[in-house]
C-alpha cells in the first residue's frame, strides 16, 4: 500500500464519518470505535474508494494479540493499522498491512526510547504526536529514514503547512475544518 499523503481525516465521532467520506482525501483513520461498528465502517469506506486505517489500540472490545489481528484481517479487512505497540506493528507488517507506529514525544527519554523501538520494528510510517514540533518531525525522519505523519494538537492550516514543510508526508487530524 502506498504511504498516505496530505490530510488524513481521523474519525473520533461517528457524526463526522459521512463528512469524511465526502472529502477528496484517499484515506480515513478510525480512532475510538467499537468493534461491532468497525466492519461496516470499513466497508462503507472502501465503497467510497478510500483506504481504511484503523487505530488498533483504540478499538473497544479488541485485545492486542495475534487472534485479534487474525480477526481484523479475515473479518474487518482494513488497509492499515496504527498502534503504539511494537507487537501490533510487527503483526501488521507480517500480514502486509500498512503499519503506522504512533509515538508520543513527551521528553528526551521518550524520544530515545521511541527511536530504538522504530528502528527495531521498521514500520511503514511513523505518526509523531504532538505534530506541532517541526524540528522533531525532521529529526525522527533523519534518524529512522521512515516517512513521518504529524498528528495531535494541530488546529490551523498554518500548522498543517509547517508540519508538511518540516518533512511530514501527511497530517492526521480530527479537526473537521482542516479536512
C-alpha positions in Angstrom: 0.0 0.0 0.0 1.2 3.5 -0.7 2.1 5.7 2.2 -0.6 8.3 2.9 -0.1 11.9 1.9 -1.8 15.3 2.7 -4.5 15.4 5.3 -5.7 12.2 7.0 -9.2 12.7 8.3 -9.3 11.0 11.7 -12.7 10.0 12.9 -13.3 10.4 16.6 -17.0 11.0 16.4 -19.3 8.9 14.2 -21.2 12.1 13.2 -18.0 13.1 11.3 -17.8 9.9 9.2 -20.2 10.9 6.4 -18.4 14.2 6.1 -15.0 12.4 5.8 -16.4 10.2 3.1 -17.2 13.2 1.0 -13.7 14.7 1.2 -11.2 14.2 -1.6 -8.7 12.6 0.7 -7.8 8.9 -0.1 -7.6 7.6 3.5 -9.6 7.7 6.6 -8.3 6.9 10.1 -10.6 5.3 12.6 -10.0 6.4 16.2 -12.1 5.3 19.2 -14.7 3.0 17.8 -16.4 -0.1 19.0 -15.5 -3.5 17.4 -19.2 -4.1 16.5 -19.2 -0.9 14.3 -15.8 -1.4 12.6 -16.7 -3.9 9.8 -19.5 -1.7 8.4 -17.4 1.5 8.7 -14.5 -0.2 6.8 -16.9 -1.5 4.1 -18.5 2.0 3.6 -15.0 3.5 3.4 -13.9 1.1 0.7 -17.2 1.6 -1.2 -16.2 5.3 -1.3 -12.9 4.2 -2.9 -10.9 5.3 0.2 -8.4 3.4 2.4 -9.4 2.4 5.9 -6.7 2.9 8.5 -7.6 1.5 12.0 -6.1 2.6 15.2 -5.8 -0.8 16.8 -5.2 0.4 20.4 -8.4 2.5 20.4 -10.9 -0.2 19.3 -13.1 -1.0 22.2 -13.6 -4.8 22.5 -10.3 -5.8 20.9 -7.2 -7.1 22.6 -3.6 -6.6 21.2 -2.8 -10.2 20.3 -2.4 -12.5 17.3 -6.0 -13.6 17.5 -7.3 -10.0 17.3 -5.1 -9.3 14.3 -6.3 -12.5 12.6 -9.9 -11.4 13.2 -9.2 -7.9 11.8 -7.6 -9.5 8.7 -10.3 -12.0 8.0 -13.4 -10.1 9.1 -12.7 -6.4 9.0 -10.1 -6.2 6.2 -8.6 -2.7 6.9 -5.9 -1.3 4.6 -3.6 -0.2 7.5 -3.1 -0.3 11.3 -1.9 2.4 13.6 -0.6 1.5 17.1 1.8 2.4 19.8 2.6 -1.3 20.4 5.5 -2.9 18.7 3.9 -6.3 18.6 0.9 -4.9 16.8 3.1 -3.1 14.2 5.1 -6.3 13.7 1.8 -8.3 13.1 0.6 -5.7 10.7 3.8 -5.8 8.7 3.8 -9.6 8.7 0.3 -9.5 7.2 1.1 -6.9 4.5 -0.9 -4.1 6.1 0.3 -0.5 6.1 1.9 -0.3 9.6 2.0 3.1 11.2 3.8 3.3 14.5 2.3 6.1 16.7 4.8 7.7 19.1 4.3 10.4 21.8 7.2 12.9 22.3 7.0 13.6 26.0 10.6 14.2 26.8 14.1 13.3 25.6 13.9 9.8 27.2 10.7 9.1 25.4 12.3 10.3 22.1 15.3 8.0 22.7 13.1 5.0 23.5 10.8 5.6 20.5 13.7 5.8 18.1 15.0 2.5 19.3 11.5 1.0 19.0 11.1 2.3 15.5 14.5 1.0 14.4 13.5 -2.4 15.8 10.0 -2.7 14.3 10.6 -0.8 11.0 7.1 0.5 10.5 6.0 1.8 7.1 5.3 5.2 8.6 5.6 7.0 12.0 2.9 9.2 13.4 4.5 11.8 15.7 2.4 13.3 18.5 2.2 16.2 19.1 2.7 17.2 15.5 3.5 20.8 16.4 7.2 20.2 16.7 8.7 20.7 13.3 12.3 20.1 14.5 11.3 16.7 15.9 9.5 15.7 12.6 12.7 16.3 10.7 14.9 14.7 13.4 12.9 11.5 13.6 12.8 11.1 9.8 16.5 11.6 9.6 17.2 9.1 12.5 14.9 6.4 11.0 14.6 7.1 7.3 10.9 6.3 7.6 8.1 8.6 6.5 6.6 10.7 9.3 3.0 11.7 9.8 2.3 14.6 12.1 -0.7 14.3 14.5 -2.1 15.7 17.6 -3.0 19.3 18.6 -2.9 20.6 15.0 -5.6 23.2 14.8 -4.8 25.6 11.9 -3.9 25.4 8.2 -0.7 27.1 9.1 0.2 24.3 11.5 -0.5 21.8 8.7 1.7 23.7 6.3 4.5 23.9 9.0 4.4 20.2 9.6 4.5 19.4 5.9 7.3 21.8 5.3 9.3 20.2 8.2 9.2 16.9 6.3 5.9 15.2 7.3 4.3 13.3 4.5 0.8 13.7 6.0 -1.1 15.3 8.9 -3.7 13.3 10.7 -6.4 15.4 12.4 -9.8 15.0 13.8 -10.4 18.8 13.3 -13.1 18.7 10.6 -12.3 22.3 9.5 -9.0 21.1 8.2 -10.4 18.3 6.0 
